[in-house]
Amino acid sequence: MIRCFRRRTSDSLASRSLHLNLDDAWRDEPLDLPLVEAREWGSRLRFSAPPRLVAEFYREHERNLGVPFLLYGSGDFHHLTALRLRPLTEPIVLVSFDNHPDWDIRPPKWCCGSWINRALEVPHVRLVSVWGCGNFECWWPHQIFGNRRAERAGKLEVHPWADDRPMKDRQRKGAILRDNWREQFERFLKVTRGQNVYVTIDLDCLRAEAAVTNWENRRRLSAAIFVVRIPLRLMRVANSDSPRSSITPKFNCRAKTRFARSIQPHLQHSGCC
């Protein structure tokens, strides 16, 4: 697979980028990227899909999923990132900027709320590090539905915002505050110095003035701050992607997506999907 390293020019990166159109989420943006139409897959893959269907999609779009930079659909398709990791052959660190940890261990297996576990199943993924979580899924008791085993084993790091949490919660491993996130992130960069890194950004972690989301509002700082501040001299960016967090009305009425969004504010009593 072609890799995008720090000395590539923006024009060179653009020539190795692709817009995989699943639901017209980026329809009105002047992207100037090669376009592959895949809207026939959008309604079938949105939010979750059976393994058989995911495998069929991968066979059809394996080459498209292998480009160094990919734009595709809304945040309801974030689980497709796990497919992008498969063709990579060298050890890699996955860095995810997301308002949700996406670490739920409950069914369905292929879901935008559980795809981190599919990434952890890829043999060459050495570490998954999730930054900027601003919802309840990282805290007791809701974290019991998360992949705590991978976290304890050191394969998964979760860095939720803790400014509005009780003092005892701020001691949670990985918790970040407005006053110390830069220091923690710089420490992470030093640890991953020279390693291959895959970066994925779910735009629901951006502040309200930075992006429109079909989920709940973002918290604290923009994930763009994290990305802009990454000193690329410390790491090799193997690949990256960004599913958009706003969607058009065409697929807004799909039952399971509408249901998931509707119950999201009430999941504080039952965990998260």
N, C-alpha and C positions, 0 to 999 in steps of 0.2 A: 504494500500500500504506500502511496505517496505521503510523505510527511511534510508538515509545514513548520520549518524551524525559524528561529528569530531573525535571520537575515533576509528572509523572503520579502520582496516588495509587496505593497498592497495590490498592485496589478497582477502579480504572480499568484497571490492568494485568490483573487477574484476569478482567475482562469481555472482554479481548482475548486470552485464553489458551486453550489447547486441549490435551487429552490424546488423542493419536492412538494407539490401542491396537493394537499390532502383535503382541504376544506375552504379554500379561498380566504384564509385568515390574513394573508399578506397581499390580497388582491389589489388594494389601492396604494401600495407602497412602490416608489420608484427604485426597485431593487437592482435592476440591470444585471440579473443573474440568469444563467441558463435555466429553463423551466422544464420540469417533467410533470405532466398531468397524472395525478393518482387519486382523483376525487372519487373514483368508483370504490376505493378502499376506505375512504374517510368514515362513512357511517358504520362500517363493519369493525373498524379498529378503535374508534373513539372510546376513551376512558378504559375499556378493558376488551379482551378478546380471548377466545379459546386457543390453546397452544397450536392446534391444527391449523387455524387460520393465520396465526402469526408465522408459522413455518412456511405456509404458502406465500404469504407476502414477502418473506425474506428471499425465497427462491426467485421470485419475480423481480425484486428490486435490490438484490445483493450488490450489484455494481453501483447503483445510485447511492446506496447507503454507505458506500466506501469512500466517498469524496472527502477531502480534508475539512471542508466547512459546509454544513448543511442547514438550511432553513426549512422548517416544515410545520404546518398546522398550528393548532392552538396548544395550550398546556395540557389538554386532554390526551395528547399523543406522546407525552414525555417517556412512556414506557418503551418506545421504539429506540431510545438511546442504547438500551442493552444490546440490540441487534448490531448497532454500529461498532461495538467493541469486539465482535466476533472475529473479523478478518485480521485484526492486529496480531502480530506474532511475538513481539517483544514485551517484557514486563512493563506494566503501565500503572499509573496512579490516576484514578478518576476523581476529578474535582467538580462538585455540583453546587451551583448557587440556586437555592430554592427556598420558598417560604414553607415548604413541607419536607420532612425527611424522606418520604417515599420508601419507608422501611417496613411497612406492615407485613406481618408473616401470615395473615389470614388469606383465604381465597378471595378473589380469583388470583391465579398464579401470574397472569399477564395483565397488569393493571397500572395506571399511572400513580397509584398510591403504594405500590409494592415493587416497582421495577428495580430498585436498588439491589434487592435480593437476587434478581436475575443477573445483574452485573457482577455480583460477588461469585456467581457460579462460573463465570468465565475464567479459565485457568490462569491466564496471564495478568489478570487484575490483581495487583498486590495490595492495594489500599483504595478505599473509597472515603472521601472527605466531603461532607455536606456542610455548607456555610449559609448563614442568614435565615435559619428557620424562625418564624415568628408566630407560630400557632401552638396549640396545646399538646401536640402529639409527642413532644420530647419530655413531658413532665408526668409525674405520678398523678393518677394511676394509669393514664392513657398510654404511657410508654411500655406497658406490659405487652402491648400488641406489636411493638417494634422488635427489630432483630437485635436484642440485647446480647445474644450469644456472640454475634460477629463483633459487636462493640467491645465486649470484654476480651475477645481474642486479639484485638488490635487490628482487625481487618476493616473496621468501619469506625469513622469518626463523625460525630454529629456536633455542630456548633450552633446552638440556638441562642437567640437574644434573651438575656435574663434581666434586663434593666427593671422590668415591672414585676419581677418575681420576688418572693420572700428571700431574706438573706441566706437561709439554708439552701435554697434552690440554686443560688449563685455559685455554690460549691460544686455543682454538678460538673462532671468531667466534660470538658469541651465548651462550657457555657461562655458566652462573650458578652461584653458590655460596651456601651458607647465609648467608654474611656480606655478600653484595653484591646479592642478588636484588632487594631493595627499591629500592635505588638505580637499578638497571638498569630496573626496571619503571616507576619514576617518570619516568625519562628517556624511556621509550617513550610514556608518557602525554602528556608535554609535546610530543613530536613529532607526536602525533595529535590535538592540541588542536583542537576544533571540527569534526573530521571525523566522518562517519557510521561507526559501528562495529557490526559483528555479532559477538556473543559466543556461542561454543559450548563446552560443558563435557562432556567424557567423564569420567564419575565414576571411571574407573580411575586417574585421577591423584590421587585423594584417599588419605589415609592409611588404614590398615586399620580404625581405629576410627571412621572417618567414612563408609565405604561398603563394600558387598560387591561383589566383582567376579568375573566369569567368566574373567578373564585373570589375569596375574601381579599380585603385590602392588604397591602404589603406593610412591613414594619421597618422602622429605623432607616438605615442607610441604603442607598441604591447599590445593588450588586455590581453595577458598572464601576463603582469606586474600587471594589476588589479587583476587578479585571484590569482596569486602567493602571492600577498600582502594581500589578504583577511585574517584577523585574525579569523579563524574559531571559536575561543572561543566566538566571539561576535554574532554568528548566527548559526542556524541549517540549514544545506543544505539538503533540502527535496529531490530534484531531480536535474538532469542536463542533458544537451545534447549538441551535436555539429554537425551541418551539415557542411560538407566540402565545400570549395569554389572552388575547381577545379573539373572538370568533364571530363569524357572520351569521345572520338568521337562518341560513340554508340548513344547517345541521343543529340549530339550537334546540329543536324539539325532540331530539332523540331521547327516548324515555329514561334510559339509565343515567345519562349525563344530567338531564334535568333533575332526576331524583337525587343524585349524589350532591348536586349543588344545593338543592332545597334543604337537605338534612344536615349539611355541613355545620351550620351554627348550633345544631342540637347534639352533635356528636361528642361534646364534652362529657356526656354521661355514659358513653358506650364505646369510646375509642374512635379510631378513624380508619377509613378505607383508602 
